[in-house]
Amino acid sequence: MSPPGFFARRTGEVLVFVEVKARSSERFGTAFEAVTTRKQRRIISAARHWIASKKLQDVAVRFDVVAVDMNARPPTLEVLEAAFDV
């Protein structure tokens, strides 16, 4: 099971882990800025545990971040592929 806002999906030969962040204002920074180095380490750790639990080996991994702007009407999504590396 993944933490809220975090999921994995296989795209071809790549296992993609996606962190979804929504913001209704930029008062505390953008959605992308919310994925700090500390948060990245937690995502990577969770991904490693998930991969081990599924007994996957030698799988290519990518970490994406999706930012949701709740102020836009309708809300908009912006995807940053390969947002960070292991």
KOLKOL-143662 format. One line per field, with one value per atom (N, C-alpha, C): x, y, z; residue number from 0; atom name. Coordinates in steps of 0.05 Angstrom, whole numbers. Last residue first. Layout:
# KOLKOL-143662
u	c(X; ...)
v	c(Y; ...)
w	c(Z; ...)
pos	c(NUM; ...)
site	c(CA; ...)
***
This chain:
# KOLKOL-143662
u	c(349; 357; 385; 325; 337; 343; 266; 290; 300; 231; 234; 259; 214; 241; 249; 165; 177; 206; 119; 148; 159; 57; 73; 102; 3; 29; 46; -66; -45; -20; -117; -98; -77; -187; -160; -142; -222; -220; -191; -191; -218; -220; -139; -147; -175; -129; -140; -150; -105; -133; -146; -60; -67; -97; -20; -47; -52; 36; 27; -2; 69; 46; 37; 132; 116; 94; 166; 152; 137; 219; 203; 192; 232; 231; 212; 271; 252; 255; 278; 284; 262; 294; 273; 282; 321; 332; 311; 263; 292; 300; 210; 219; 249; 179; 201; 210; 146; 135; 156; 177; 153; 141; 215; 223; 199; 182; 196; 204; 169; 148; 160; 220; 205; 183; 232; 249; 234; 190; 192; 209; 203; 178; 178; 252; 251; 226; 234; 253; 253; 202; 190; 208; 241; 219; 206; 273; 285; 263; 235; 246; 258; 230; 207; 216; 282; 272; 249; 280; 299; 291; 209; 236; 254; 160; 174; 203; 143; 135; 149; 155; 173; 167; 109; 136; 155; 71; 69; 95; 104; 90; 88; 93; 109; 92; 55; 76; 94; 23; 32; 55; 0; 29; 41; -60; -46; -16; -76; -97; -85; -43; -41; -64; -23; -43; -39; 18; 16; -4; 37; 17; 14; 88; 79; 61; 98; 87; 78; 142; 130; 122; 144; 143; 129; 185; 166; 167; 192; 199; 177; 177; 198; 205; 114; 133; 152; 104; 101; 122; 71; 91; 84; 65; 53; 75; 48; 67; 52; 36; 29; 50; 14; 38; 29; -27; -14; 10; -16; -34; -18; 31; 21; 2; 9; 25; 14; 17; 0; 18)
v	c(172; 158; 166; 237; 211; 198; 275; 270; 242; 278; 301; 299; 250; 247; 271; 299; 273; 272; 336; 338; 310; 361; 337; 342; 396; 399; 375; 410; 391; 398; 454; 445; 426; 463; 458; 447; 504; 481; 478; 548; 538; 529; 547; 549; 537; 532; 559; 562; 483; 484; 511; 453; 481; 482; 400; 407; 435; 367; 390; 397; 307; 320; 343; 280; 296; 309; 216; 240; 255; 175; 189; 215; 110; 139; 151; 51; 67; 96; -14; 14; 30; -71; -55; -26; -113; -100; -85; -145; -143; -129; -151; -142; -139; -166; -184; -177; -134; -146; -165; -115; -131; -145; -85; -110; -127; -43; -60; -87; -21; -32; -51; -5; -25; -37; 33; 10; -12; 70; 56; 31; 89; 75; 59; 114; 92; 76; 154; 133; 109; 183; 171; 148; 201; 185; 170; 233; 209; 191; 272; 254; 229; 298; 283; 264; 321; 302; 285; 355; 333; 312; 367; 374; 350; 383; 357; 363; 434; 418; 391; 454; 461; 444; 437; 425; 430; 472; 443; 429; 530; 515; 486; 562; 551; 536; 579; 563; 550; 608; 620; 605; 594; 591; 603; 554; 580; 574; 505; 524; 552; 448; 473; 491; 380; 400; 425; 330; 352; 372; 264; 284; 305; 225; 241; 263; 163; 190; 202; 120; 128; 157; 74; 102; 107; 29; 31; 60; 14; 32; 32; -12; -25; -9; 13; -2; -17; 35; 46; 33; 20; 10; 22; 61; 51; 42; 81; 70; 59; 140; 115; 106; 185; 172; 145; 205; 223; 211; 165; 182; 201; 110; 133; 149; 46; 70; 92; -24; 0; 25)
w	c(-152; -127; -120; -174; -178; -151; -194; -178; -182; -237; -220; -202; -283; -273; -255; -302; -304; -295; -276; -279; -278; -297; -291; -296; -273; -286; -277; -278; -270; -286; -252; -273; -260; -241; -231; -253; -291; -272; -262; -251; -257; -285; -202; -230; -233; -151; -156; -184; -149; -143; -146; -186; -179; -175; -173; -179; -168; -198; -183; -192; -194; -206; -188; -206; -188; -204; -212; -223; -201; -217; -197; -210; -242; -246; -225; -251; -235; -242; -277; -280; -266; -238; -251; -254; -212; -236; -252; -187; -188; -214; -140; -166; -165; -95; -105; -134; -71; -96; -109; -31; -23; -47; -60; -46; -39; -77; -96; -83; -26; -44; -64; -8; 7; -11; -48; -44; -29; -39; -65; -62; 12; 8; -18; -2; 18; 15; -37; -46; -28; -2; -25; -35; 34; 44; 21; -1; 13; 23; -14; -35; -22; 35; 24; 3; 38; 59; 48; -6; -6; 15; -19; -10; -12; -49; -50; -45; -49; -26; -26; -98; -76; -51; -126; -132; -109; -105; -101; -106; -77; -97; -90; -12; -34; -54; 22; 33; 12; -14; 11; 24; -60; -59; -34; -54; -55; -54; -59; -65; -64; -86; -72; -80; -84; -91; -74; -109; -90; -101; -116; -125; -102; -140; -117; -127; -169; -173; -147; -200; -174; -177; -251; -245; -218; -280; -258; -249; -348; -326; -305; -394; -377; -353; -394; -410; -391; -334; -361; -378; -276; -295; -322; -220; -244; -263; -153; -173; -196; -113; -125; -145; -65; -76; -88; -36; -54; -69; 22; 6; -11; 11; 27; 10; -14; -17; 2; 0; 0; 0)
pos	c(85; 85; 85; 84; 84; 84; 83; 83; 83; 82; 82; 82; 81; 81; 81; 80; 80; 80; 79; 79; 79; 78; 78; 78; 77; 77; 77; 76; 76; 76; 75; 75; 75; 74; 74; 74; 73; 73; 73; 72; 72; 72; 71; 71; 71; 70; 70; 70; 69; 69; 69; 68; 68; 68; 67; 67; 67; 66; 66; 66; 65; 65; 65; 64; 64; 64; 63; 63; 63; 62; 62; 62; 61; 61; 61; 60; 60; 60; 59; 59; 59; 58; 58; 58; 57; 57; 57; 56; 56; 56; 55; 55; 55; 54; 54; 54; 53; 53; 53; 52; 52; 52; 51; 51; 51; 50; 50; 50; 49; 49; 49; 48; 48; 48; 47; 47; 47; 46; 46; 46; 45; 45; 45; 44; 44; 44; 43; 43; 43; 42; 42; 42; 41; 41; 41; 40; 40; 40; 39; 39; 39; 38; 38; 38; 37; 37; 37; 36; 36; 36; 35; 35; 35; 34; 34; 34; 33; 33; 33; 32; 32; 32; 31; 31; 31; 30; 30; 30; 29; 29; 29; 28; 28; 28; 27; 27; 27; 26; 26; 26; 25; 25; 25; 24; 24; 24; 23; 23; 23; 22; 22; 22; 21; 21; 21; 20; 20; 20; 19; 19; 19; 18; 18; 18; 17; 17; 17; 16; 16; 16; 15; 15; 15; 14; 14; 14; 13; 13; 13; 12; 12; 12; 11; 11; 11; 10; 10; 10; 9; 9; 9; 8; 8; 8; 7; 7; 7; 6; 6; 6; 5; 5; 5; 4; 4; 4; 3; 3; 3; 2; 2; 2; 1; 1; 1; 0; 0; 0)
site	c(N; CA; C; N; CA; C; N; CA; C; N; CA; C; N; CA; C; N; CA; C; N; CA; C; N; CA; C; N; CA; C; N; CA; C; N; CA; C; N; CA; C; N; CA; C; N; CA; C; N; CA; C; N; CA; C; N; CA; C; N; CA; C; N; CA; C; N; CA; C; N; CA; C; N; CA; C; N; CA; C; N; CA; C; N; CA; C; N; CA; C; N; CA; C; N; CA; C; N; CA; C; N; CA; C; N; CA; C; N; CA; C; N; CA; C; N; CA; C; N; CA; C; N; CA; C; N; CA; C; N; CA; C; N; CA; C; N; CA; C; N; CA; C; N; CA; C; N; CA; C; N; CA; C; N; CA; C; N; CA; C; N; CA; C; N; CA; C; N; CA; C; N; CA; C; N; CA; C; N; CA; C; N; CA; C; N; CA; C; N; CA; C; N; CA; C; N; CA; C; N; CA; C; N; CA; C; N; CA; C; N; CA; C; N; CA; C; N; CA; C; N; CA; C; N; CA; C; N; CA; C; N; CA; C; N; CA; C; N; CA; C; N; CA; C; N; CA; C; N; CA; C; N; CA; C; N; CA; C; N; CA; C; N; CA; C; N; CA; C; N; CA; C; N; CA; C; N; CA; C; N; CA; C; N; CA; C; N; CA; C; N; CA; C; N; CA; C; N; CA; C)
***
